[in-house]
Amino acid sequence: MGNEQIRELPATAVTQDRPMSHDAWTADAFYHRLLTRTDAFWALVTGRPVSLYATSVLRIGYGLLYLVFLLREFPHRYEIWGPGSPWTPALAAQLFDQTGWYSFLILSDNRAYFELCYVLALVTSTLFMLGWRTRATSVLFAIVVTSFHARAIFMTDGGDNLVLLMALYLVLTACGRRWSLDARRKRIKAARADVGPEQARSSPARQLRAARGKLITVVHNCGVFVIAVQVCLLYGSAGLYKVQGSFWGDGTALHYVLNLDLFQPWPELSHLLDRYPLLIAIVGYLTVLTQVAFPFVLFGRLKYPVLTMLLGMHIGIAVVLGLPLFSGTMIIADAVFLPDRFYASLPHLARRAARRPGVRTPEPRQGAGLGSVPPQSGPSALREGNRPMSRPGSGRGGPAPSGPPVTE
């Protein structure tokens, strides 16, 4: 029995001094890393709104695109959405009962009612593009796009579908924080608040305001994430569908597209490009490779050349195939992947580009204020050079004091 105690004591001591096993250390490190990543993701979602400039670009782009679309189809509005459409409101109502769609255009067959709806759609698109009361106009814009899309659903294409989705997603975002009338009004209000007395708020009011801001931030960031995922799914699925086709595999898909009368706005240009089969095959392979690889290059610098290639591809589709609405929709959607620092630097780059080469802007002298007058040349100035400059309204001579510049 004593021998058993002697044998058990060292085993107990070894067990107490034994270091942590490899599996336990790996599990603890994995848990710590997962906790760190979770905290970082939560801080990203709730900390501050992301991509404010990008969502503003989407607001301006889709508002302007839909406004141009409605103006372009203004002569044909009756045949597409109005009382003269072959797809009557009764047929549309039967389809809505089956699909769950809705359109305020089928509420009446009156021509005056349709004209009023069309004018309101134009005004809503304009106000949404300008960013006037963006919270309300974004909802109205989504209702307008949904109603016009559902009224003539058999005449829509992929570009119309993406515009509809983006109009719904932009309702969730704070797309009026930058480059909008709302942002301008907020700046003016903040400037007046700095001049006026500060109003003290109670603690519940501050907490309620902070909770509201946190909720807006979370919803905005989730909306931006949904938009990015939607674009990635679109490119990825399009690339994978192309891989399954034999025409894209042998490089002849664009050859058949260029010879379709429906996609020949410039027949001479289509026939000219069709004379270079090797170039067409290379463009086809690059298109498939770019679309498939797009979701995997978003977290590195490789996304910038990929976005440039996609921009060139969409411009080519708009010019060669005559699909400007689809191309414009995709180009605007790609803008969500550019960082805010890129958009923030655009005004500075525009000012630099507006300057004429070789002309230097005169810099103000040190100590010269806004009210100082530069010395003039000429005989009259030489004669009056020794005469003291008098201040208007004062009886004594002396230089006019120059105060600091006044800013609004």
Contacts in CASP RR format, 6 or more apart in sequence:
PFRMAT RR
TARGET T0000
AUTHOR 0000-0000-0000
METHOD contacts of the structure
MODEL  1
MGNEQIRELPATAVTQDRPMSHDAWTADAFYHRLLTRTDAFWALVTGRPV
SLYATSVLRIGYGLLYLVFLLREFPHRYEIWGPGSPWTPALAAQLFDQTG
WYSFLILSDNRAYFELCYVLALVTSTLFMLGWRTRATSVLFAIVVTSFHA
RAIFMTDGGDNLVLLMALYLVLTACGRRWSLDARRKRIKAARADVGPEQA
RSSPARQLRAARGKLITVVHNCGVFVIAVQVCLLYGSAGLYKVQGSFWGD
GTALHYVLNLDLFQPWPELSHLLDRYPLLIAIVGYLTVLTQVAFPFVLFG
RLKYPVLTMLLGMHIGIAVVLGLPLFSGTMIIADAVFLPDRFYASLPHLA
RRAARRPGVRTPEPRQGAGLGSVPPQSGPSALREGNRPMSRPGSGRGGPA
PSGPPVTE
20 28 0 8 1.000
44 50 0 8 1.000
44 221 0 8 1.000
45 217 0 8 1.000
45 218 0 8 1.000
45 221 0 8 1.000
45 222 0 8 1.000
46 214 0 8 1.000
46 217 0 8 1.000
46 218 0 8 1.000
46 221 0 8 1.000
47 217 0 8 1.000
48 217 0 8 1.000
49 174 0 8 1.000
49 177 0 8 1.000
49 216 0 8 1.000
49 217 0 8 1.000
49 220 0 8 1.000
49 221 0 8 1.000
50 220 0 8 1.000
50 221 0 8 1.000
50 224 0 8 1.000
50 340 0 8 1.000
51 224 0 8 1.000
51 336 0 8 1.000
51 339 0 8 1.000
51 340 0 8 1.000
52 174 0 8 1.000
52 177 0 8 1.000
52 178 0 8 1.000
52 340 0 8 1.000
53 178 0 8 1.000
53 179 0 8 1.000
53 340 0 8 1.000
53 342 0 8 1.000
53 343 0 8 1.000
53 344 0 8 1.000
54 224 0 8 1.000
54 335 0 8 1.000
54 336 0 8 1.000
54 337 0 8 1.000
54 338 0 8 1.000
54 340 0 8 1.000
54 343 0 8 1.000
55 170 0 8 1.000
55 173 0 8 1.000
55 174 0 8 1.000
55 175 0 8 1.000
55 176 0 8 1.000
55 177 0 8 1.000
55 220 0 8 1.000
55 224 0 8 1.000
55 336 0 8 1.000
56 175 0 8 1.000
56 176 0 8 1.000
56 177 0 8 1.000
56 178 0 8 1.000
56 179 0 8 1.000
56 180 0 8 1.000
56 343 0 8 1.000
57 179 0 8 1.000
57 332 0 8 1.000
57 335 0 8 1.000
57 336 0 8 1.000
57 343 0 8 1.000
58 166 0 8 1.000
58 170 0 8 1.000
58 173 0 8 1.000
58 175 0 8 1.000
58 227 0 8 1.000
58 332 0 8 1.000
58 333 0 8 1.000
58 335 0 8 1.000
58 336 0 8 1.000
59 128 0 8 1.000
59 129 0 8 1.000
59 131 0 8 1.000
59 134 0 8 1.000
59 138 0 8 1.000
59 170 0 8 1.000
59 175 0 8 1.000
59 176 0 8 1.000
59 180 0 8 1.000
60 129 0 8 1.000
60 179 0 8 1.000
61 129 0 8 1.000
61 332 0 8 1.000
62 163 0 8 1.000
62 166 0 8 1.000
62 167 0 8 1.000
62 170 0 8 1.000
62 329 0 8 1.000
62 332 0 8 1.000
63 125 0 8 1.000
63 126 0 8 1.000
63 128 0 8 1.000
63 129 0 8 1.000
63 141 0 8 1.000
64 125 0 8 1.000
64 129 0 8 1.000
65 163 0 8 1.000
65 325 0 8 1.000
65 328 0 8 1.000
65 329 0 8 1.000
65 332 0 8 1.000
66 125 0 8 1.000
66 141 0 8 1.000
66 144 0 8 1.000
66 145 0 8 1.000
66 163 0 8 1.000
67 122 0 8 1.000
67 125 0 8 1.000
67 126 0 8 1.000
67 129 0 8 1.000
69 325 0 8 1.000
70 77 0 8 1.000
70 118 0 8 1.000
70 121 0 8 1.000
70 122 0 8 1.000
70 125 0 8 1.000
71 122 0 8 1.000
73 80 0 8 1.000
74 118 0 8 1.000
77 114 0 8 1.000
77 118 0 8 1.000
78 84 0 8 1.000
78 85 0 8 1.000
78 114 0 8 1.000
79 85 0 8 1.000
79 86 0 8 1.000
80 152 0 8 1.000
80 155 0 8 1.000
81 105 0 8 1.000
81 114 0 8 1.000
81 118 0 8 1.000
81 148 0 8 1.000
81 151 0 8 1.000
81 152 0 8 1.000
82 105 0 8 1.000
82 114 0 8 1.000
82 151 0 8 1.000
83 109 0 8 1.000
83 110 0 8 1.000
83 111 0 8 1.000
83 114 0 8 1.000
85 151 0 8 1.000
85 152 0 8 1.000
87 151 0 8 1.000
87 152 0 8 1.000
87 154 0 8 1.000
89 105 0 8 1.000
89 106 0 8 1.000
89 109 0 8 1.000
92 103 0 8 1.000
92 106 0 8 1.000
92 150 0 8 1.000
92 151 0 8 1.000
93 106 0 8 1.000
95 101 0 8 1.000
95 153 0 8 1.000
96 102 0 8 1.000
96 103 0 8 1.000
96 106 0 8 1.000
96 150 0 8 1.000
101 146 0 8 1.000
101 150 0 8 1.000
101 153 0 8 1.000
102 146 0 8 1.000
102 147 0 8 1.000
102 150 0 8 1.000
103 146 0 8 1.000
103 147 0 8 1.000
103 148 0 8 1.000
103 150 0 8 1.000
103 151 0 8 1.000
104 117 0 8 1.000
104 143 0 8 1.000
104 147 0 8 1.000
105 114 0 8 1.000
105 117 0 8 1.000
105 147 0 8 1.000
105 148 0 8 1.000
105 151 0 8 1.000
106 151 0 8 1.000
107 113 0 8 1.000
108 114 0 8 1.000
117 147 0 8 1.000
120 144 0 8 1.000
121 144 0 8 1.000
121 148 0 8 1.000
124 137 0 8 1.000
124 140 0 8 1.000
124 141 0 8 1.000
124 144 0 8 1.000
125 141 0 8 1.000
125 144 0 8 1.000
127 133 0 8 1.000
127 137 0 8 1.000
128 134 0 8 1.000
128 137 0 8 1.000
128 138 0 8 1.000
128 140 0 8 1.000
128 141 0 8 1.000
130 180 0 8 1.000
130 181 0 8 1.000
131 137 0 8 1.000
131 175 0 8 1.000
131 176 0 8 1.000
131 180 0 8 1.000
131 181 0 8 1.000
131 182 0 8 1.000
132 180 0 8 1.000
132 181 0 8 1.000
132 182 0 8 1.000
133 182 0 8 1.000
134 174 0 8 1.000
134 175 0 8 1.000
134 176 0 8 1.000
134 180 0 8 1.000
134 182 0 8 1.000
138 170 0 8 1.000
138 171 0 8 1.000
138 175 0 8 1.000
139 171 0 8 1.000
141 167 0 8 1.000
141 170 0 8 1.000
142 167 0 8 1.000
142 168 0 8 1.000
142 170 0 8 1.000
142 171 0 8 1.000
145 163 0 8 1.000
145 164 0 8 1.000
145 167 0 8 1.000
146 164 0 8 1.000
146 167 0 8 1.000
146 168 0 8 1.000
149 156 0 8 1.000
149 160 0 8 1.000
149 161 0 8 1.000
149 163 0 8 1.000
149 164 0 8 1.000
157 325 0 8 1.000
157 326 0 8 1.000
158 326 0 8 1.000
158 329 0 8 1.000
159 325 0 8 1.000
159 326 0 8 1.000
159 329 0 8 1.000
159 330 0 8 1.000
160 325 0 8 1.000
162 234 0 8 1.000
162 326 0 8 1.000
162 329 0 8 1.000
162 330 0 8 1.000
162 333 0 8 1.000
163 329 0 8 1.000
165 230 0 8 1.000
166 227 0 8 1.000
166 329 0 8 1.000
166 332 0 8 1.000
166 333 0 8 1.000
169 223 0 8 1.000
169 226 0 8 1.000
169 227 0 8 1.000
169 230 0 8 1.000
172 219 0 8 1.000
172 220 0 8 1.000
172 222 0 8 1.000
172 223 0 8 1.000
172 226 0 8 1.000
173 219 0 8 1.000
173 220 0 8 1.000
173 223 0 8 1.000
173 224 0 8 1.000
173 227 0 8 1.000
174 216 0 8 1.000
174 220 0 8 1.000
176 182 0 8 1.000
176 183 0 8 1.000
177 183 0 8 1.000
178 343 0 8 1.000
191 408 0 8 1.000
201 209 0 8 1.000
224 336 0 8 1.000
227 333 0 8 1.000
227 336 0 8 1.000
228 298 0 8 1.000
228 336 0 8 1.000
228 337 0 8 1.000
230 333 0 8 1.000
231 333 0 8 1.000
231 334 0 8 1.000
231 336 0 8 1.000
231 337 0 8 1.000
232 294 0 8 1.000
232 295 0 8 1.000
232 298 0 8 1.000
233 295 0 8 1.000
234 333 0 8 1.000
235 291 0 8 1.000
235 292 0 8 1.000
235 294 0 8 1.000
235 295 0 8 1.000
235 310 0 8 1.000
236 291 0 8 1.000
236 292 0 8 1.000
236 294 0 8 1.000
236 295 0 8 1.000
238 291 0 8 1.000
239 288 0 8 1.000
239 291 0 8 1.000
239 292 0 8 1.000
240 292 0 8 1.000
242 248 0 8 1.000
242 253 0 8 1.000
242 287 0 8 1.000
242 288 0 8 1.000
242 291 0 8 1.000
243 249 0 8 1.000
243 288 0 8 1.000
243 292 0 8 1.000
245 253 0 8 1.000
247 253 0 8 1.000
247 256 0 8 1.000
248 284 0 8 1.000
248 288 0 8 1.000
249 285 0 8 1.000
249 288 0 8 1.000
251 280 0 8 1.000
251 281 0 8 1.000
251 284 0 8 1.000
251 285 0 8 1.000
252 277 0 8 1.000
252 280 0 8 1.000
252 281 0 8 1.000
253 284 0 8 1.000
254 280 0 8 1.000
254 283 0 8 1.000
254 284 0 8 1.000
255 274 0 8 1.000
255 277 0 8 1.000
255 280 0 8 1.000
257 263 0 8 1.000
257 321 0 8 1.000
258 264 0 8 1.000
258 270 0 8 1.000
258 271 0 8 1.000
258 273 0 8 1.000
258 274 0 8 1.000
258 280 0 8 1.000
258 320 0 8 1.000
259 270 0 8 1.000
259 274 0 8 1.000
263 270 0 8 1.000
263 320 0 8 1.000
263 321 0 8 1.000
263 322 0 8 1.000
263 323 0 8 1.000
264 270 0 8 1.000
265 320 0 8 1.000
265 321 0 8 1.000
265 322 0 8 1.000
266 319 0 8 1.000
266 320 0 8 1.000
269 319 0 8 1.000
269 320 0 8 1.000
270 320 0 8 1.000
273 279 0 8 1.000
273 280 0 8 1.000
273 320 0 8 1.000
274 280 0 8 1.000
286 309 0 8 1.000
287 313 0 8 1.000
290 306 0 8 1.000
290 309 0 8 1.000
290 310 0 8 1.000
290 313 0 8 1.000
293 306 0 8 1.000
294 306 0 8 1.000
294 310 0 8 1.000
297 303 0 8 1.000
297 306 0 8 1.000
298 337 0 8 1.000
303 337 0 8 1.000
307 334 0 8 1.000
307 337 0 8 1.000
307 338 0 8 1.000
310 330 0 8 1.000
310 334 0 8 1.000
311 331 0 8 1.000
311 334 0 8 1.000
314 327 0 8 1.000
314 328 0 8 1.000
314 330 0 8 1.000
314 331 0 8 1.000
315 327 0 8 1.000
315 331 0 8 1.000
316 327 0 8 1.000
317 323 0 8 1.000
317 326 0 8 1.000
317 327 0 8 1.000
318 324 0 8 1.000
318 326 0 8 1.000
318 327 0 8 1.000
318 328 0 8 1.000
355 361 0 8 1.000
367 402 0 8 1.000
368 402 0 8 1.000
369 402 0 8 1.000
369 403 0 8 1.000
369 404 0 8 1.000
369 405 0 8 1.000
370 402 0 8 1.000
370 403 0 8 1.000
370 404 0 8 1.000
370 405 0 8 1.000
370 406 0 8 1.000
371 400 0 8 1.000
371 402 0 8 1.000
371 403 0 8 1.000
372 400 0 8 1.000
372 402 0 8 1.000
373 389 0 8 1.000
375 381 0 8 1.000
388 397 0 8 1.000
388 398 0 8 1.000
388 399 0 8 1.000
389 397 0 8 1.000
389 398 0 8 1.000
389 399 0 8 1.000
389 400 0 8 1.000
390 396 0 8 1.000
390 397 0 8 1.000
390 398 0 8 1.000
391 397 0 8 1.000
391 398 0 8 1.000
391 400 0 8 1.000
392 400 0 8 1.000
END
